[in-house]
Amino acid sequence: MSTAVTQQGQAVAQLRTTLGRPDVAAQIAAALPKHLTAERMIRVALTAIQKSPKLAECTQRSIIGCIVEASQLGLEPDGVLGFAYLVPFRNSKTGQYEAQLIP
């Protein structure tokens, strides 16, 4: 198993733990419309992150922000339906990758 795959897996596991915290899940749930649940939104976002390795390199803060923004819009950031996408961008000031929601 390559180092990049291991690091991506660790980043996804760390993000899964963060998203599973009651305060984060409550924040997402508060922004969601009635037809979506926080668990589903988190699951869909984690699937999108696993499909795109660069998203695993993004800051957790930016990913959570995107998930909350997608929740406010009532859109699942999965790319399957084509309504919203999580896209990694490199911040030239900080040198870190940050996720942005593209509806």
TORPA-4810 file (N, C-alpha, C, O; in nm, 3 decimals):
<nodes>
NODE_1_0.085_-0.118_0.000_0.000_0.000_0.000_0.090_0.124_0.000_0.185_0.131_0.077_M
NODE_2_0.059_0.219_-0.085_0.144_0.336_-0.097_0.119_0.433_0.018_0.015_0.429_0.085_S
NODE_3_0.216_0.521_0.039_0.207_0.619_0.145_0.093_0.718_0.121_0.025_0.758_0.215_T
NODE_4_0.073_0.758_-0.005_-0.033_0.854_-0.038_-0.171_0.798_-0.004_-0.257_0.869_0.048_A
NODE_5_-0.191_0.670_-0.033_-0.320_0.607_-0.003_-0.340_0.599_0.148_-0.450_0.621_0.198_V
NODE_6_-0.233_0.567_0.221_-0.241_0.560_0.367_-0.273_0.696_0.426_-0.355_0.706_0.517_T
NODE_7_-0.207_0.800_0.376_-0.232_0.935_0.427_-0.374_0.980_0.396_-0.439_1.045_0.479_Q
NODE_8_-0.423_0.946_0.277_-0.560_0.982_0.242_-0.658_0.911_0.335_-0.754_0.971_0.382_Q
NODE_9_-0.633_0.784_0.361_-0.719_0.708_0.452_-0.719_0.765_0.592_-0.824_0.770_0.657_G
NODE_10_-0.604_0.809_0.638_-0.595_0.871_0.771_-0.670_1.003_0.774_-0.738_1.034_0.872_Q
NODE_11_-0.658_1.082_0.668_-0.726_1.211_0.661_-0.878_1.191_0.660_-0.951_1.265_0.726_A
NODE_12_-0.925_1.092_0.585_-1.069_1.064_0.579_-1.118_1.014_0.715_-1.226_1.053_0.759_V
NODE_13_-1.040_0.929_0.781_-1.079_0.879_0.913_-1.085_0.993_1.015_-1.175_0.997_1.099_A
NODE_14_-0.989_1.083_1.008_-0.987_1.199_1.097_-1.107_1.289_1.072_-1.169_1.339_1.166_Q
NODE_15_-1.140_1.309_0.946_-1.255_1.392_0.910_-1.385_1.325_0.954_-1.477_1.392_1.000_L
NODE_16_-1.392_1.194_0.939_-1.511_1.118_0.981_-1.533_1.137_1.132_-1.646_1.154_1.177_R
NODE_17_-1.424_1.135_1.208_-1.433_1.155_1.352_-1.481_1.296_1.385_-1.567_1.315_1.471_T
NODE_18_-1.426_1.395_1.314_-1.466_1.534_1.337_-1.612_1.555_1.302_-1.685_1.619_1.378_T
NODE_19_-1.656_1.503_1.188_-1.795_1.520_1.145_-1.892_1.446_1.236_-2.009_1.482_1.245_L
NODE_20_-1.844_1.342_1.303_-1.927_1.265_1.394_-1.944_1.328_1.531_-2.027_1.283_1.610_G
NODE_21_-1.867_1.434_1.559_-1.881_1.501_1.688_-2.022_1.561_1.698_-2.074_1.614_1.600_R
NODE_22_-2.083_1.552_1.816_-2.221_1.602_1.832_-2.238_1.749_1.796_-2.340_1.787_1.739_P
NODE_23_-2.140_1.833_1.827_-2.155_1.976_1.797_-2.151_2.004_1.647_-2.225_2.089_1.598_D
NODE_24_-2.066_1.932_1.574_-2.057_1.951_1.429_-2.182_1.895_1.362_-2.240_1.960_1.275_V
NODE_25_-2.224_1.776_1.402_-2.345_1.715_1.344_-2.468_1.801_1.373_-2.557_1.811_1.288_A
NODE_26_-2.473_1.862_1.491_-2.586_1.949_1.525_-2.586_2.075_1.439_-2.692_2.123_1.398_A
NODE_27_-2.468_2.127_1.411_-2.457_2.245_1.325_-2.507_2.214_1.184_-2.577_2.295_1.123_Q
NODE_28_-2.470_2.098_1.133_-2.515_2.056_1.001_-2.665_2.033_1.002_-2.736_2.076_0.911_I
NODE_29_-2.714_1.964_1.105_-2.858_1.934_1.114_-2.941_2.061_1.122_-3.051_2.067_1.067_A
NODE_30_-2.890_2.162_1.190_-2.965_2.288_1.203_-2.981_2.359_1.070_-3.078_2.432_1.049_A
NODE_31_-2.887_2.339_0.979_-2.890_2.406_0.850_-2.971_2.329_0.745_-3.006_2.385_0.641_A
NODE_32_-2.999_2.202_0.771_-3.064_2.118_0.671_-3.214_2.142_0.659_-3.281_2.172_0.758_L
NODE_33_-3.267_2.129_0.537_-3.413_2.128_0.522_-3.467_1.994_0.572_-3.390_1.901_0.597_P
NODE_34_-3.597_1.986_0.587_-3.659_1.867_0.646_-3.637_1.738_0.567_-3.641_1.629_0.625_K
NODE_35_-3.616_1.747_0.435_-3.605_1.625_0.355_-3.467_1.559_0.361_-3.448_1.453_0.302_H
NODE_36_-3.371_1.618_0.431_-3.238_1.560_0.445_-3.204_1.542_0.592_-3.252_1.615_0.678_L
NODE_37_-3.119_1.442_0.620_-3.071_1.422_0.757_-2.921_1.452_0.762_-2.852_1.446_0.661_T
NODE_38_-2.874_1.485_0.881_-2.732_1.515_0.899_-2.647_1.392_0.868_-2.540_1.404_0.809_A
NODE_39_-2.694_1.275_0.906_-2.618_1.152_0.881_-2.600_1.129_0.731_-2.492_1.092_0.686_E
NODE_40_-2.705_1.153_0.655_-2.696_1.134_0.510_-2.600_1.236_0.449_-2.518_1.201_0.364_R
NODE_41_-2.610_1.360_0.490_-2.523_1.465_0.436_-2.376_1.433_0.467_-2.290_1.451_0.381_M
NODE_42_-2.349_1.388_0.587_-2.211_1.353_0.624_-2.163_1.234_0.541_-2.050_1.234_0.492_I
NODE_43_-2.247_1.133_0.526_-2.211_1.014_0.448_-2.184_1.050_0.302_-2.087_1.001_0.244_R
NODE_44_-2.268_1.135_0.244_-2.250_1.176_0.104_-2.120_1.255_0.089_-2.046_1.236_-0.007_V
NODE_45_-2.094_1.345_0.183_-1.971_1.426_0.177_-1.847_1.338_0.191_-1.750_1.358_0.118_A
NODE_46_-1.850_1.242_0.281_-1.734_1.152_0.297_-1.711_1.069_0.172_-1.597_1.043_0.135_L
NODE_47_-1.818_1.028_0.107_-1.804_0.953_-0.019_-1.740_1.040_-0.125_-1.652_0.994_-0.199_T
NODE_48_-1.782_1.166_-0.134_-1.724_1.258_-0.232_-1.575_1.280_-0.203_-1.495_1.290_-0.296_A
NODE_49_-1.539_1.288_-0.076_-1.400_1.309_-0.038_-1.316_1.186_-0.073_-1.201_1.200_-0.115_I
NODE_50_-1.371_1.068_-0.056_-1.298_0.947_-0.089_-1.278_0.933_-0.239_-1.180_0.872_-0.283_Q
NODE_51_-1.369_0.987_-0.319_-1.356_0.980_-0.465_-1.250_1.075_-0.518_-1.191_1.049_-0.623_K
NODE_52_-1.226_1.184_-0.447_-1.131_1.285_-0.492_-1.019_1.298_-0.390_-1.037_1.363_-0.287_S
NODE_53_-0.903_1.239_-0.415_-0.793_1.239_-0.318_-0.748_1.378_-0.274_-0.705_1.394_-0.159_P
NODE_54_-0.756_1.478_-0.359_-0.713_1.614_-0.321_-0.804_1.673_-0.213_-0.758_1.756_-0.134_K
NODE_55_-0.929_1.631_-0.208_-1.019_1.681_-0.103_-0.972_1.637_0.035_-0.994_1.708_0.133_L
NODE_56_-0.908_1.522_0.043_-0.857_1.474_0.171_-0.744_1.563_0.222_-0.713_1.561_0.342_A
NODE_57_-0.682_1.640_0.133_-0.574_1.731_0.172_-0.626_1.868_0.215_-0.550_1.950_0.266_E
NODE_58_-0.755_1.893_0.194_-0.814_2.022_0.228_-0.828_2.037_0.380_-0.835_1.939_0.453_C
NODE_59_-0.833_2.162_0.424_-0.851_2.187_0.567_-0.989_2.139_0.610_-1.086_2.150_0.536_T
NODE_60_-0.995_2.087_0.732_-1.122_2.038_0.784_-1.223_2.152_0.795_-1.342_2.133_0.771_Q
NODE_61_-1.174_2.268_0.830_-1.263_2.384_0.845_-1.333_2.417_0.713_-1.452_2.446_0.711_R
NODE_62_-1.258_2.411_0.602_-1.318_2.443_0.473_-1.418_2.336_0.431_-1.521_2.367_0.372_S
NODE_63_-1.388_2.211_0.460_-1.480_2.102_0.425_-1.609_2.113_0.505_-1.718_2.100_0.449_I
NODE_64_-1.597_2.137_0.634_-1.717_2.151_0.718_-1.799_2.271_0.671_-1.921_2.264_0.667_I
NODE_65_-1.732_2.379_0.637_-1.801_2.497_0.586_-1.879_2.466_0.459_-1.992_2.512_0.442_G
NODE_66_-1.818_2.388_0.370_-1.886_2.350_0.246_-2.008_2.262_0.274_-2.112_2.277_0.210_C
NODE_67_-1.994_2.172_0.369_-2.105_2.083_0.402_-2.220_2.163_0.462_-2.337_2.137_0.430_I
NODE_68_-2.189_2.258_0.548_-2.294_2.343_0.606_-2.359_2.428_0.497_-2.481_2.444_0.496_V
NODE_69_-2.279_2.482_0.406_-2.333_2.563_0.297_-2.425_2.480_0.207_-2.532_2.525_0.168_E
NODE_70_-2.381_2.358_0.175_-2.464_2.268_0.094_-2.593_2.234_0.168_-2.700_2.222_0.107_A
NODE_71_-2.583_2.219_0.299_-2.700_2.190_0.381_-2.799_2.305_0.375_-2.920_2.284_0.363_S
NODE_72_-2.749_2.428_0.384_-2.837_2.544_0.377_-2.910_2.551_0.243_-3.025_2.594_0.236_Q
NODE_73_-2.842_2.508_0.138_-2.902_2.510_0.005_-2.988_2.387_-0.022_-3.063_2.383_-0.119_L
NODE_74_-2.977_2.285_0.064_-3.052_2.161_0.045_-2.996_2.076_-0.067_-3.069_1.999_-0.129_G
NODE_75_-2.865_2.090_-0.094_-2.800_2.016_-0.202_-2.701_1.914_-0.146_-2.630_1.943_-0.050_L
NODE_76_-2.698_1.797_-0.206_-2.601_1.695_-0.166_-2.475_1.715_-0.252_-2.484_1.717_-0.374_E
NODE_77_-2.360_1.729_-0.188_-2.236_1.754_-0.263_-2.172_1.625_-0.314_-2.059_1.592_-0.279_P
NODE_78_-2.245_1.553_-0.397_-2.194_1.423_-0.441_-2.151_1.419_-0.586_-2.073_1.332_-0.625_D
NODE_79_-2.200_1.509_-0.667_-2.164_1.507_-0.808_-2.243_1.406_-0.889_-2.241_1.412_-1.012_G
NODE_80_-2.313_1.313_-0.824_-2.391_1.213_-0.895_-2.508_1.279_-0.967_-2.532_1.253_-1.085_V
NODE_81_-2.580_1.363_-0.896_-2.693_1.432_-0.957_-2.649_1.561_-1.027_-2.724_1.616_-1.107_L
NODE_82_-2.529_1.607_-0.997_-2.477_1.725_-1.063_-2.527_1.856_-1.006_-2.515_1.960_-1.072_G
NODE_83_-2.583_1.855_-0.884_-2.634_1.978_-0.825_-2.525_2.055_-0.750_-2.529_2.178_-0.747_F
NODE_84_-2.430_1.985_-0.690_-2.324_2.052_-0.615_-2.199_1.965_-0.611_-2.206_1.842_-0.611_A
NODE_85_-2.084_2.032_-0.608_-1.956_1.963_-0.607_-1.866_2.023_-0.500_-1.869_2.144_-0.477_Y
NODE_86_-1.786_1.939_-0.436_-1.679_1.986_-0.349_-1.552_1.987_-0.434_-1.512_1.885_-0.489_L
NODE_87_-1.489_2.104_-0.445_-1.373_2.119_-0.532_-1.256_2.173_-0.450_-1.270_2.274_-0.382_V
NODE_88_-1.140_2.105_-0.457_-1.023_2.154_-0.384_-0.951_2.264_-0.461_-0.929_2.253_-0.582_P
NODE_89_-0.915_2.370_-0.390_-0.835_2.479_-0.447_-0.718_2.505_-0.353_-0.731_2.495_-0.231_F
NODE_90_-0.605_2.538_-0.411_-0.488_2.570_-0.330_-0.492_2.718_-0.296_-0.501_2.803_-0.386_R
NODE_91_-0.485_2.750_-0.168_-0.479_2.888_-0.122_-0.334_2.934_-0.132_-0.248_2.884_-0.060_N
NODE_92_-0.308_3.029_-0.220_-0.170_3.072_-0.243_-0.111_3.146_-0.124_0.011_3.151_-0.109_S
NODE_93_-0.194_3.203_-0.039_-0.144_3.276_0.078_-0.097_3.182_0.188_0.006_3.205_0.251_K
NODE_94_-0.175_3.076_0.211_-0.142_2.983_0.319_-0.068_2.860_0.270_-0.001_2.792_0.348_T
NODE_95_-0.079_2.831_0.140_-0.016_2.711_0.085_-0.095_2.584_0.111_-0.049_2.475_0.078_G
NODE_96_-0.214_2.598_0.170_-0.297_2.481_0.200_-0.408_2.468_0.097_-0.445_2.564_0.030_Q
NODE_97_-0.460_2.346_0.087_-0.576_2.323_0.002_-0.701_2.353_0.084_-0.709_2.319_0.203_Y
NODE_98_-0.798_2.416_0.019_-0.927_2.445_0.082_-1.037_2.400_-0.013_-1.028_2.416_-0.134_E
NODE_99_-1.141_2.344_0.046_-1.255_2.299_-0.035_-1.350_2.415_-0.056_-1.367_2.501_0.031_A
NODE_100_-1.410_2.417_-0.174_-1.514_2.515_-0.206_-1.633_2.441_-0.263_-1.618_2.344_-0.337_Q
NODE_101_-1.751_2.487_-0.227_-1.873_2.428_-0.280_-1.906_2.498_-0.411_-1.914_2.620_-0.417_L
NODE_102_-1.926_2.419_-0.515_-1.964_2.471_-0.645_-2.103_2.417_-0.677_-2.116_2.301_-0.718_I
NODE_103_-2.208_2.501_-0.660_-2.343_2.453_-0.693_-2.362_2.443_-0.844_-2.469_2.405_-0.890_P
</nodes>
